[in-house]
Amino acid sequence: MVRPGDAQGEVKPRLSNVKVNRNRTTSENPRTVRMTPAEKVMCSGLADDIQALTTKTITGSTVLRAALYLARESGPEKMLEMIKEYL
């Protein structure tokens, strides 16, 4: 049996989207983040709350990475204020 060739101008569909949506964090070495038990519970609870709003898998790591972008938007002065108040 011979497979027919593609029609002129036809785009071949991808069998997988691995190359398109490659996970950019797997090639990096893991970073250790030390948290108190209360902070771990807070992070897990926030991840669960966000997970309830979406079908995308949300982990504590995802929450912390998103927090970096929020921190960058708020600026170093606001971050220093939060560090002094909570840490």
PDB file of N, CA, C and O in Angstrom:
ATOM      1  N   MET A   1       0.850  -1.169   0.000  1.00  0.00           N
ATOM      2  CA  MET A   1       0.000   0.000   0.000  1.00  0.00           C
ATOM      3  C   MET A   1       0.896   1.234   0.000  1.00  0.00           C
ATOM      4  O   MET A   1       1.865   1.306   0.756  1.00  0.00           O
ATOM      5  N   VAL A   2       0.574   2.184  -0.836  1.00  0.00           N
ATOM      6  CA  VAL A   2       1.362   3.395  -0.967  1.00  0.00           C
ATOM      7  C   VAL A   2       0.529   4.564  -0.471  1.00  0.00           C
ATOM      8  O   VAL A   2      -0.628   4.739  -0.855  1.00  0.00           O
ATOM      9  N   ARG A   3       1.149   5.362   0.395  1.00  0.00           N
ATOM     10  CA  ARG A   3       0.461   6.536   0.925  1.00  0.00           C
ATOM     11  C   ARG A   3       0.459   7.623  -0.132  1.00  0.00           C
ATOM     12  O   ARG A   3       1.498   7.896  -0.732  1.00  0.00           O
ATOM     13  N   PRO A   4      -0.691   8.253  -0.376  1.00  0.00           N
ATOM     14  CA  PRO A   4      -0.720   9.327  -1.367  1.00  0.00           C
ATOM     15  C   PRO A   4       0.057  10.539  -0.865  1.00  0.00           C
ATOM     16  O   PRO A   4       0.135  10.772   0.341  1.00  0.00           O
ATOM     17  N   GLY A   5       0.626  11.301  -1.776  1.00  0.00           N
ATOM     18  CA  GLY A   5       1.371  12.497  -1.411  1.00  0.00           C
ATOM     19  C   GLY A   5       0.447  13.606  -0.941  1.00  0.00           C
ATOM     20  O   GLY A   5      -0.763  13.552  -1.158  1.00  0.00           O
ATOM     21  N   ASP A   6       1.024  14.614  -0.294  1.00  0.00           N
ATOM     22  CA  ASP A   6       0.244  15.756   0.165  1.00  0.00           C
ATOM     23  C   ASP A   6      -0.234  16.576  -1.021  1.00  0.00           C
ATOM     24  O   ASP A   6       0.454  16.687  -2.036  1.00  0.00           O
ATOM     25  N   ALA A   7      -1.406  17.140  -0.879  1.00  0.00           N
ATOM     26  CA  ALA A   7      -1.935  18.011  -1.924  1.00  0.00           C
ATOM     27  C   ALA A   7      -1.128  19.297  -1.956  1.00  0.00           C
ATOM     28  O   ALA A   7      -0.517  19.681  -0.958  1.00  0.00           O
ATOM     29  N   GLN A   8      -1.127  19.952  -3.088  1.00  0.00           N
ATOM     30  CA  GLN A   8      -0.385  21.201  -3.251  1.00  0.00           C
ATOM     31  C   GLN A   8      -0.892  22.243  -2.253  1.00  0.00           C
ATOM     32  O   GLN A   8      -2.095  22.497  -2.190  1.00  0.00           O
ATOM     33  N   GLY A   9      -0.004  22.843  -1.481  1.00  0.00           N
ATOM     34  CA  GLY A   9      -0.376  23.888  -0.533  1.00  0.00           C
ATOM     35  C   GLY A   9      -0.961  23.364   0.771  1.00  0.00           C
ATOM     36  O   GLY A   9      -1.357  24.157   1.625  1.00  0.00           O
ATOM     37  N   GLU A  10      -1.024  22.065   0.941  1.00  0.00           N
ATOM     38  CA  GLU A  10      -1.591  21.485   2.154  1.00  0.00           C
ATOM     39  C   GLU A  10      -0.550  21.517   3.277  1.00  0.00           C
ATOM     40  O   GLU A  10       0.619  21.200   3.060  1.00  0.00           O
ATOM     41  N   VAL A  11      -0.978  21.895   4.452  1.00  0.00           N
ATOM     42  CA  VAL A  11      -0.090  21.932   5.613  1.00  0.00           C
ATOM     43  C   VAL A  11      -0.248  20.616   6.367  1.00  0.00           C
ATOM     44  O   VAL A  11      -1.364  20.198   6.676  1.00  0.00           O
ATOM     45  N   LYS A  12       0.876  19.969   6.659  1.00  0.00           N
ATOM     46  CA  LYS A  12       0.830  18.697   7.379  1.00  0.00           C
ATOM     47  C   LYS A  12       0.585  18.971   8.862  1.00  0.00           C
ATOM     48  O   LYS A  12       1.295  19.773   9.469  1.00  0.00           O
ATOM     49  N   PRO A  13      -0.413  18.313   9.447  1.00  0.00           N
ATOM     50  CA  PRO A  13      -0.656  18.515  10.887  1.00  0.00           C
ATOM     51  C   PRO A  13       0.426  17.819  11.703  1.00  0.00           C
ATOM     52  O   PRO A  13       0.962  16.789  11.296  1.00  0.00           O
ATOM     53  N   ARG A  14       0.736  18.392  12.851  1.00  0.00           N
ATOM     54  CA  ARG A  14       1.727  17.796  13.735  1.00  0.00           C
ATOM     55  C   ARG A  14       1.086  16.654  14.510  1.00  0.00           C
ATOM     56  O   ARG A  14      -0.076  16.738  14.906  1.00  0.00           O
ATOM     57  N   LEU A  15       1.833  15.611  14.719  1.00  0.00           N
ATOM     58  CA  LEU A  15       1.351  14.508  15.543  1.00  0.00           C
ATOM     59  C   LEU A  15       1.480  14.837  17.024  1.00  0.00           C
ATOM     60  O   LEU A  15       0.759  14.287  17.856  1.00  0.00           O
ATOM     61  N   SER A  16       2.397  15.733  17.343  1.00  0.00           N
ATOM     62  CA  SER A  16       2.649  16.088  18.732  1.00  0.00           C
ATOM     63  C   SER A  16       2.978  17.570  18.803  1.00  0.00           C
ATOM     64  O   SER A  16       3.482  18.143  17.838  1.00  0.00           O
ATOM     65  N   ASN A  17       2.696  18.188  19.936  1.00  0.00           N
ATOM     66  CA  ASN A  17       3.045  19.594  20.104  1.00  0.00           C
ATOM     67  C   ASN A  17       4.235  19.759  21.042  1.00  0.00           C
ATOM     68  O   ASN A  17       4.425  20.838  21.605  1.00  0.00           O
ATOM     69  N   VAL A  18       5.037  18.714  21.222  1.00  0.00           N
ATOM     70  CA  VAL A  18       6.177  18.758  22.136  1.00  0.00           C
ATOM     71  C   VAL A  18       7.168  19.830  21.718  1.00  0.00           C
ATOM     72  O   VAL A  18       7.627  20.601  22.561  1.00  0.00           O
ATOM     73  N   LYS A  19       7.509  19.897  20.436  1.00  0.00           N
ATOM     74  CA  LYS A  19       8.468  20.905  19.988  1.00  0.00           C
ATOM     75  C   LYS A  19       7.876  22.303  20.058  1.00  0.00           C
ATOM     76  O   LYS A  19       8.603  23.272  20.278  1.00  0.00           O
ATOM     77  N   VAL A  20       6.573  22.421  19.874  1.00  0.00           N
ATOM     78  CA  VAL A  20       5.920  23.726  19.895  1.00  0.00           C
ATOM     79  C   VAL A  20       5.836  24.265  21.316  1.00  0.00           C
ATOM     80  O   VAL A  20       6.162  25.426  21.564  1.00  0.00           O
ATOM     81  N   ASN A  21       5.402  23.427  22.245  1.00  0.00           N
ATOM     82  CA  ASN A  21       5.195  23.853  23.631  1.00  0.00           C
ATOM     83  C   ASN A  21       6.206  23.197  24.564  1.00  0.00           C
ATOM     84  O   ASN A  21       5.824  22.629  25.587  1.00  0.00           O
ATOM     85  N   ARG A  22       7.468  23.269  24.228  1.00  0.00           N
ATOM     86  CA  ARG A  22       8.512  22.630  25.022  1.00  0.00           C
ATOM     87  C   ARG A  22       8.578  23.256  26.411  1.00  0.00           C
ATOM     88  O   ARG A  22       8.516  24.477  26.555  1.00  0.00           O
ATOM     89  N   ASN A  23       8.701  22.414  27.425  1.00  0.00           N
ATOM     90  CA  ASN A  23       8.820  22.895  28.793  1.00  0.00           C
ATOM     91  C   ASN A  23      10.202  23.520  28.965  1.00  0.00           C
ATOM     92  O   ASN A  23      11.214  22.828  28.857  1.00  0.00           O
ATOM     93  N   ARG A  24      10.248  24.800  29.229  1.00  0.00           N
ATOM     94  CA  ARG A  24      11.515  25.525  29.292  1.00  0.00           C
ATOM     95  C   ARG A  24      12.237  25.362  30.625  1.00  0.00           C
ATOM     96  O   ARG A  24      13.385  25.786  30.755  1.00  0.00           O
ATOM     97  N   THR A  25      11.590  24.761  31.612  1.00  0.00           N
ATOM     98  CA  THR A  25      12.236  24.654  32.924  1.00  0.00           C
ATOM     99  C   THR A  25      12.952  23.332  33.135  1.00  0.00           C
ATOM    100  O   THR A  25      13.723  23.209  34.086  1.00  0.00           O
ATOM    101  N   THR A  26      12.729  22.342  32.288  1.00  0.00           N
ATOM    102  CA  THR A  26      13.325  21.026  32.534  1.00  0.00           C
ATOM    103  C   THR A  26      14.824  20.996  32.279  1.00  0.00           C
ATOM    104  O   THR A  26      15.514  20.125  32.808  1.00  0.00           O
ATOM    105  N   SER A  27      15.341  21.913  31.492  1.00  0.00           N
ATOM    106  CA  SER A  27      16.775  21.908  31.202  1.00  0.00           C
ATOM    107  C   SER A  27      17.586  22.646  32.273  1.00  0.00           C
ATOM    108  O   SER A  27      18.816  22.616  32.245  1.00  0.00           O
ATOM    109  N   GLU A  28      16.918  23.293  33.194  1.00  0.00           N
ATOM    110  CA  GLU A  28      17.598  24.043  34.256  1.00  0.00           C
ATOM    111  C   GLU A  28      17.738  23.179  35.507  1.00  0.00           C
ATOM    112  O   GLU A  28      16.913  22.305  35.771  1.00  0.00           O
ATOM    113  N   ASN A  29      18.798  23.439  36.271  1.00  0.00           N
ATOM    114  CA  ASN A  29      18.956  22.751  37.551  1.00  0.00           C
ATOM    115  C   ASN A  29      17.892  23.252  38.521  1.00  0.00           C
ATOM    116  O   ASN A  29      17.574  24.441  38.521  1.00  0.00           O
ATOM    117  N   PRO A  30      17.334  22.362  39.351  1.00  0.00           N
ATOM    118  CA  PRO A  30      16.316  22.792  40.310  1.00  0.00           C
ATOM    119  C   PRO A  30      16.894  23.769  41.331  1.00  0.00           C
ATOM    120  O   PRO A  30      18.072  23.696  41.680  1.00  0.00           O
ATOM    121  N   ARG A  31      16.062  24.666  41.794  1.00  0.00           N
ATOM    122  CA  ARG A  31      16.480  25.650  42.789  1.00  0.00           C
ATOM    123  C   ARG A  31      15.771  25.321  44.100  1.00  0.00           C
ATOM    124  O   ARG A  31      14.552  25.154  44.131  1.00  0.00           O
ATOM    125  N   THR A  32      16.535  25.232  45.169  1.00  0.00           N
ATOM    126  CA  THR A  32      15.958  24.937  46.473  1.00  0.00           C
ATOM    127  C   THR A  32      15.375  26.210  47.068  1.00  0.00           C
ATOM    128  O   THR A  32      16.049  27.236  47.159  1.00  0.00           O
ATOM    129  N   VAL A  33      14.126  26.130  47.466  1.00  0.00           N
ATOM    130  CA  VAL A  33      13.470  27.259  48.123  1.00  0.00           C
ATOM    131  C   VAL A  33      13.058  26.782  49.506  1.00  0.00           C
ATOM    132  O   VAL A  33      12.267  25.847  49.636  1.00  0.00           O
ATOM    133  N   ARG A  34      13.586  27.414  50.521  1.00  0.00           N
ATOM    134  CA  ARG A  34      13.255  27.026  51.892  1.00  0.00           C
ATOM    135  C   ARG A  34      12.043  27.827  52.351  1.00  0.00           C
ATOM    136  O   ARG A  34      12.002  29.052  52.236  1.00  0.00           O
ATOM    137  N   MET A  35      11.056  27.100  52.875  1.00  0.00           N
ATOM    138  CA  MET A  35       9.853  27.747  53.380  1.00  0.00           C
ATOM    139  C   MET A  35       9.476  27.119  54.716  1.00  0.00           C
ATOM    140  O   MET A  35       9.763  25.950  54.974  1.00  0.00           O
ATOM    141  N   THR A  36       8.833  27.911  55.550  1.00  0.00           N
ATOM    142  CA  THR A  36       8.308  27.385  56.807  1.00  0.00           C
ATOM    143  C   THR A  36       7.102  26.503  56.488  1.00  0.00           C
ATOM    144  O   THR A  36       6.545  26.591  55.393  1.00  0.00           O
ATOM    145  N   PRO A  37       6.698  25.660  57.425  1.00  0.00           N
ATOM    146  CA  PRO A  37       5.492  24.848  57.184  1.00  0.00           C
ATOM    147  C   PRO A  37       4.262  25.704  56.863  1.00  0.00           C
ATOM    148  O   PRO A  37       3.454  25.328  56.014  1.00  0.00           O
ATOM    149  N   ALA A  38       4.117  26.837  57.526  1.00  0.00           N
ATOM    150  CA  ALA A  38       2.973  27.717  57.257  1.00  0.00           C
ATOM    151  C   ALA A  38       3.033  28.274  55.832  1.00  0.00           C
ATOM    152  O   ALA A  38       2.004  28.397  55.168  1.00  0.00           O
ATOM    153  N   GLU A  39       4.236  28.609  55.366  1.00  0.00           N
ATOM    154  CA  GLU A  39       4.391  29.119  54.000  1.00  0.00           C
ATOM    155  C   GLU A  39       4.099  28.028  52.972  1.00  0.00           C
ATOM    156  O   GLU A  39       3.534  28.303  51.914  1.00  0.00           O
ATOM    157  N   LYS A  40       4.485  26.792  53.286  1.00  0.00           N
ATOM    158  CA  LYS A  40       4.187  25.673  52.384  1.00  0.00           C
ATOM    159  C   LYS A  40       2.683  25.462  52.264  1.00  0.00           C
ATOM    160  O   LYS A  40       2.166  25.236  51.170  1.00  0.00           O
ATOM    161  N   VAL A  41       1.987  25.538  53.392  1.00  0.00           N
ATOM    162  CA  VAL A  41       0.529  25.391  53.386  1.00  0.00           C
ATOM    163  C   VAL A  41      -0.104  26.536  52.604  1.00  0.00           C
ATOM    164  O   VAL A  41      -1.038  26.319  51.832  1.00  0.00           O
ATOM    165  N   MET A  42       0.399  27.757  52.800  1.00  0.00           N
ATOM    166  CA  MET A  42      -0.117  28.918  52.081  1.00  0.00           C
ATOM    167  C   MET A  42       0.086  28.755  50.573  1.00  0.00           C
ATOM    168  O   MET A  42      -0.816  29.049  49.790  1.00  0.00           O
ATOM    169  N   CYS A  43       1.243  28.297  50.175  1.00  0.00           N
ATOM    170  CA  CYS A  43       1.560  28.097  48.761  1.00  0.00           C
ATOM    171  C   CYS A  43       0.673  27.009  48.158  1.00  0.00           C
ATOM    172  O   CYS A  43       0.151  27.168  47.055  1.00  0.00           O
ATOM    173  N   SER A  44       0.509  25.919  48.875  1.00  0.00           N
ATOM    174  CA  SER A  44      -0.329  24.820  48.408  1.00  0.00           C
ATOM    175  C   SER A  44      -1.789  25.253  48.292  1.00  0.00           C
ATOM    176  O   SER A  44      -2.468  24.914  47.323  1.00  0.00           O
ATOM    177  N   GLY A  45      -2.264  25.997  49.277  1.00  0.00           N
ATOM    178  CA  GLY A  45      -3.645  26.490  49.242  1.00  0.00           C
ATOM    179  C   GLY A  45      -3.884  27.436  48.084  1.00  0.00           C
ATOM    180  O   GLY A  45      -4.922  27.371  47.425  1.00  0.00           O
ATOM    181  N   LEU A  46      -2.920  28.318  47.835  1.00  0.00           N
ATOM    182  CA  LEU A  46      -3.041  29.250  46.715  1.00  0.00           C
ATOM    183  C   LEU A  46      -3.023  28.501  45.387  1.00  0.00           C
ATOM    184  O   LEU A  46      -3.778  28.831  44.472  1.00  0.00           O
ATOM    185  N   ALA A  47      -2.162  27.496  45.284  1.00  0.00           N
ATOM    186  CA  ALA A  47      -2.116  26.680  44.063  1.00  0.00           C
ATOM    187  C   ALA A  47      -3.450  25.968  43.846  1.00  0.00           C
ATOM    188  O   ALA A  47      -3.929  25.887  42.715  1.00  0.00           O
ATOM    189  N   ASP A  48      -4.052  25.452  44.915  1.00  0.00           N
ATOM    190  CA  ASP A  48      -5.357  24.788  44.808  1.00  0.00           C
ATOM    191  C   ASP A  48      -6.447  25.765  44.378  1.00  0.00           C
ATOM    192  O   ASP A  48      -7.298  25.429  43.554  1.00  0.00           O
ATOM    193  N   ASP A  49      -6.420  26.980  44.939  1.00  0.00           N
ATOM    194  CA  ASP A  49      -7.413  28.000  44.572  1.00  0.00           C
ATOM    195  C   ASP A  49      -7.305  28.369  43.097  1.00  0.00           C
ATOM    196  O   ASP A  49      -8.316  28.510  42.411  1.00  0.00           O
ATOM    197  N   ILE A  50      -6.081  28.525  42.617  1.00  0.00           N
ATOM    198  CA  ILE A  50      -5.862  28.867  41.206  1.00  0.00           C
ATOM    199  C   ILE A  50      -6.237  27.683  40.321  1.00  0.00           C
ATOM    200  O   ILE A  50      -6.827  27.865  39.256  1.00  0.00           O
ATOM    201  N   GLN A  51      -5.896  26.473  40.758  1.00  0.00           N
ATOM    202  CA  GLN A  51      -6.211  25.262  39.991  1.00  0.00           C
ATOM    203  C   GLN A  51      -7.712  25.130  39.770  1.00  0.00           C
ATOM    204  O   GLN A  51      -8.144  24.641  38.726  1.00  0.00           O
ATOM    205  N   ALA A  52      -8.511  25.563  40.744  1.00  0.00           N
ATOM    206  CA  ALA A  52      -9.968  25.481  40.621  1.00  0.00           C
ATOM    207  C   ALA A  52     -10.498  26.381  39.502  1.00  0.00           C
ATOM    208  O   ALA A  52     -11.613  26.178  39.022  1.00  0.00           O
ATOM    209  N   LEU A  53      -9.711  27.364  39.089  1.00  0.00           N
ATOM    210  CA  LEU A  53     -10.140  28.310  38.057  1.00  0.00           C
ATOM    211  C   LEU A  53      -9.716  27.907  36.650  1.00  0.00           C
ATOM    212  O   LEU A  53     -10.127  28.546  35.681  1.00  0.00           O
ATOM    213  N   THR A  54      -8.903  26.861  36.518  1.00  0.00           N
ATOM    214  CA  THR A  54      -8.353  26.517  35.211  1.00  0.00           C
ATOM    215  C   THR A  54      -8.202  25.010  35.058  1.00  0.00           C
ATOM    216  O   THR A  54      -8.307  24.258  36.026  1.00  0.00           O
ATOM    217  N   THR A  55      -7.954  24.586  33.826  1.00  0.00           N
ATOM    218  CA  THR A  55      -7.673  23.171  33.582  1.00  0.00           C
ATOM    219  C   THR A  55      -6.170  22.918  33.530  1.00  0.00           C
ATOM    220  O   THR A  55      -5.734  21.767  33.538  1.00  0.00           O
ATOM    221  N   LYS A  56      -5.377  23.986  33.477  1.00  0.00           N
ATOM    222  CA  LYS A  56      -3.915  23.864  33.461  1.00  0.00           C
ATOM    223  C   LYS A  56      -3.450  23.409  34.839  1.00  0.00           C
ATOM    224  O   LYS A  56      -3.997  23.841  35.854  1.00  0.00           O
ATOM    225  N   THR A  57      -2.448  22.544  34.881  1.00  0.00           N
ATOM    226  CA  THR A  57      -1.911  22.066  36.154  1.00  0.00           C
ATOM    227  C   THR A  57      -1.135  23.188  36.837  1.00  0.00           C
ATOM    228  O   THR A  57      -0.194  23.742  36.269  1.00  0.00           O
ATOM    229  N   ILE A  58      -1.538  23.513  38.049  1.00  0.00           N
ATOM    230  CA  ILE A  58      -0.889  24.571  38.826  1.00  0.00           C
ATOM    231  C   ILE A  58      -0.218  23.925  40.032  1.00  0.00           C
ATOM    232  O   ILE A  58      -0.862  23.227  40.814  1.00  0.00           O
ATOM    233  N   THR A  59       1.073  24.164  40.173  1.00  0.00           N
ATOM    234  CA  THR A  59       1.833  23.623  41.303  1.00  0.00           C
ATOM    235  C   THR A  59       2.374  24.782  42.134  1.00  0.00           C
ATOM    236  O   THR A  59       2.259  25.946  41.753  1.00  0.00           O
ATOM    237  N   GLY A  60       2.956  24.444  43.262  1.00  0.00           N
ATOM    238  CA  GLY A  60       3.593  25.467  44.085  1.00  0.00           C
ATOM    239  C   GLY A  60       4.697  26.178  43.327  1.00  0.00           C
ATOM    240  O   GLY A  60       4.884  27.386  43.474  1.00  0.00           O
ATOM    241  N   SER A  61       5.421  25.432  42.523  1.00  0.00           N
ATOM    242  CA  SER A  61       6.479  26.012  41.700  1.00  0.00           C
ATOM    243  C   SER A  61       5.915  27.029  40.709  1.00  0.00           C
ATOM    244  O   SER A  61       6.509  28.085  40.491  1.00  0.00           O
ATOM    245  N   THR A  62       4.769  26.708  40.113  1.00  0.00           N
ATOM    246  CA  THR A  62       4.125  27.627  39.173  1.00  0.00           C
ATOM    247  C   THR A  62       3.718  28.913  39.884  1.00  0.00           C
ATOM    248  O   THR A  62       3.876  30.008  39.344  1.00  0.00           O
ATOM    249  N   VAL A  63       3.192  28.771  41.098  1.00  0.00           N
ATOM    250  CA  VAL A  63       2.778  29.940  41.883  1.00  0.00           C
ATOM    251  C   VAL A  63       3.987  30.822  42.186  1.00  0.00           C
ATOM    252  O   VAL A  63       3.910  32.043  42.049  1.00  0.00           O
ATOM    253  N   LEU A  64       5.102  30.215  42.598  1.00  0.00           N
ATOM    254  CA  LEU A  64       6.296  30.997  42.918  1.00  0.00           C
ATOM    255  C   LEU A  64       6.865  31.685  41.679  1.00  0.00           C
ATOM    256  O   LEU A  64       7.317  32.827  41.755  1.00  0.00           O
ATOM    257  N   ARG A  65       6.844  30.998  40.544  1.00  0.00           N
ATOM    258  CA  ARG A  65       7.340  31.615  39.308  1.00  0.00           C
ATOM    259  C   ARG A  65       6.455  32.790  38.899  1.00  0.00           C
ATOM    260  O   ARG A  65       6.959  33.822  38.455  1.00  0.00           O
ATOM    261  N   ALA A  66       5.132  32.638  39.047  1.00  0.00           N
ATOM    262  CA  ALA A  66       4.219  33.741  38.728  1.00  0.00           C
ATOM    263  C   ALA A  66       4.446  34.915  39.681  1.00  0.00           C
ATOM    264  O   ALA A  66       4.339  36.076  39.287  1.00  0.00           O
ATOM    265  N   ALA A  67       4.760  34.600  40.940  1.00  0.00           N
ATOM    266  CA  ALA A  67       5.013  35.653  41.927  1.00  0.00           C
ATOM    267  C   ALA A  67       6.223  36.501  41.541  1.00  0.00           C
ATOM    268  O   ALA A  67       6.264  37.692  41.849  1.00  0.00           O
ATOM    269  N   LEU A  68       7.201  35.905  40.875  1.00  0.00           N
ATOM    270  CA  LEU A  68       8.361  36.672  40.415  1.00  0.00           C
ATOM    271  C   LEU A  68       7.941  37.758  39.421  1.00  0.00           C
ATOM    272  O   LEU A  68       8.440  38.883  39.472  1.00  0.00           O
ATOM    273  N   TYR A  69       7.029  37.414  38.526  1.00  0.00           N
ATOM    274  CA  TYR A  69       6.556  38.399  37.550  1.00  0.00           C
ATOM    275  C   TYR A  69       5.731  39.492  38.229  1.00  0.00           C
ATOM    276  O   TYR A  69       5.833  40.664  37.867  1.00  0.00           O
ATOM    277  N   LEU A  70       4.914  39.110  39.211  1.00  0.00           N
ATOM    278  CA  LEU A  70       4.149  40.108  39.963  1.00  0.00           C
ATOM    279  C   LEU A  70       5.087  41.032  40.738  1.00  0.00           C
ATOM    280  O   LEU A  70       4.861  42.241  40.807  1.00  0.00           O
ATOM    281  N   ALA A  71       6.132  40.461  41.317  1.00  0.00           N
ATOM    282  CA  ALA A  71       7.099  41.254  42.077  1.00  0.00           C
ATOM    283  C   ALA A  71       7.826  42.235  41.171  1.00  0.00           C
ATOM    284  O   ALA A  71       8.075  43.377  41.559  1.00  0.00           O
ATOM    285  N   ARG A  72       8.163  41.798  39.978  1.00  0.00           N
ATOM    286  CA  ARG A  72       8.856  42.689  39.042  1.00  0.00           C
ATOM    287  C   ARG A  72       7.961  43.861  38.649  1.00  0.00           C
ATOM    288  O   ARG A  72       8.434  44.988  38.504  1.00  0.00           O
ATOM    289  N   GLU A  73       6.662  43.591  38.477  1.00  0.00           N
ATOM    290  CA  GLU A  73       5.724  44.658  38.124  1.00  0.00           C
ATOM    291  C   GLU A  73       5.534  45.648  39.267  1.00  0.00           C
ATOM    292  O   GLU A  73       5.399  46.848  39.029  1.00  0.00           O
ATOM    293  N   SER A  74       5.522  45.157  40.507  1.00  0.00           N
ATOM    294  CA  SER A  74       5.275  46.047  41.639  1.00  0.00           C
ATOM    295  C   SER A  74       6.492  46.886  42.006  1.00  0.00           C
ATOM    296  O   SER A  74       6.350  47.944  42.619  1.00  0.00           O
ATOM    297  N   GLY A  75       7.675  46.433  41.643  1.00  0.00           N
ATOM    298  CA  GLY A  75       8.884  47.216  41.878  1.00  0.00           C
ATOM    299  C   GLY A  75       9.613  46.818  43.147  1.00  0.00           C
ATOM    300  O   GLY A  75       9.031  46.200  44.038  1.00  0.00           O
ATOM    301  N   PRO A  76      10.903  47.178  43.228  1.00  0.00           N
ATOM    302  CA  PRO A  76      11.722  46.774  44.376  1.00  0.00           C
ATOM    303  C   PRO A  76      11.299  47.423  45.696  1.00  0.00           C
ATOM    304  O   PRO A  76      11.460  46.818  46.756  1.00  0.00           O
ATOM    305  N   GLU A  77      10.765  48.636  45.646  1.00  0.00           N
ATOM    306  CA  GLU A  77      10.348  49.301  46.886  1.00  0.00           C
ATOM    307  C   GLU A  77       9.213  48.534  47.556  1.00  0.00           C
ATOM    308  O   GLU A  77       9.232  48.318  48.767  1.00  0.00           O
ATOM    309  N   LYS A  78       8.227  48.126  46.764  1.00  0.00           N
ATOM    310  CA  LYS A  78       7.095  47.367  47.297  1.00  0.00           C
ATOM    311  C   LYS A  78       7.565  46.003  47.816  1.00  0.00           C
ATOM    312  O   LYS A  78       7.079  45.525  48.841  1.00  0.00           O
ATOM    313  N   MET A  79       8.508  45.385  47.109  1.00  0.00           N
ATOM    314  CA  MET A  79       9.037  44.096  47.561  1.00  0.00           C
ATOM    315  C   MET A  79       9.761  44.239  48.897  1.00  0.00           C
ATOM    316  O   MET A  79       9.594  43.408  49.790  1.00  0.00           O
ATOM    317  N   LEU A  80      10.555  45.282  49.032  1.00  0.00           N
ATOM    318  CA  LEU A  80      11.265  45.514  50.285  1.00  0.00           C
ATOM    319  C   LEU A  80      10.274  45.732  51.422  1.00  0.00           C
ATOM    320  O   LEU A  80      10.482  45.241  52.532  1.00  0.00           O
ATOM    321  N   GLU A  81       9.207  46.462  51.152  1.00  0.00           N
ATOM    322  CA  GLU A  81       8.164  46.692  52.152  1.00  0.00           C
ATOM    323  C   GLU A  81       7.532  45.357  52.590  1.00  0.00           C
ATOM    324  O   GLU A  81       7.309  45.142  53.781  1.00  0.00           O
ATOM    325  N   MET A  82       7.248  44.472  51.640  1.00  0.00           N
ATOM    326  CA  MET A  82       6.663  43.167  51.951  1.00  0.00           C
ATOM    327  C   MET A  82       7.646  42.299  52.741  1.00  0.00           C
ATOM    328  O   MET A  82       7.247  41.591  53.666  1.00  0.00           O
ATOM    329  N   ILE A  83       8.915  42.353  52.381  1.00  0.00           N
ATOM    330  CA  ILE A  83       9.933  41.580  53.095  1.00  0.00           C
ATOM    331  C   ILE A  83      10.023  42.041  54.544  1.00  0.00           C
ATOM    332  O   ILE A  83      10.074  41.219  55.459  1.00  0.00           O
ATOM    333  N   LYS A  84      10.043  43.356  54.751  1.00  0.00           N
ATOM    334  CA  LYS A  84      10.127  43.883  56.113  1.00  0.00           C
ATOM    335  C   LYS A  84       8.889  43.522  56.926  1.00  0.00           C
ATOM    336  O   LYS A  84       8.989  43.244  58.121  1.00  0.00           O
ATOM    337  N   GLU A  85       7.719  43.525  56.279  1.00  0.00           N
ATOM    338  CA  GLU A  85       6.476  43.271  56.994  1.00  0.00           C
ATOM    339  C   GLU A  85       6.258  41.788  57.313  1.00  0.00           C
ATOM    340  O   GLU A  85       5.808  41.454  58.409  1.00  0.00           O
ATOM    341  N   TYR A  86       6.568  40.910  56.379  1.00  0.00           N
ATOM    342  CA  TYR A  86       6.223  39.498  56.544  1.00  0.00           C
ATOM    343  C   TYR A  86       7.399  38.564  56.799  1.00  0.00           C
ATOM    344  O   TYR A  86       7.202  37.472  57.332  1.00  0.00           O
ATOM    345  N   LEU A  87       8.603  38.955  56.438  1.00  0.00           N
ATOM    346  CA  LEU A  87       9.731  38.044  56.605  1.00  0.00           C
ATOM    347  C   LEU A  87      10.684  38.627  57.590  1.00  0.00           C
ATOM    348  O   LEU A  87      11.715  38.022  57.885  1.00  0.00           O
TER     349      LEU A  87
END
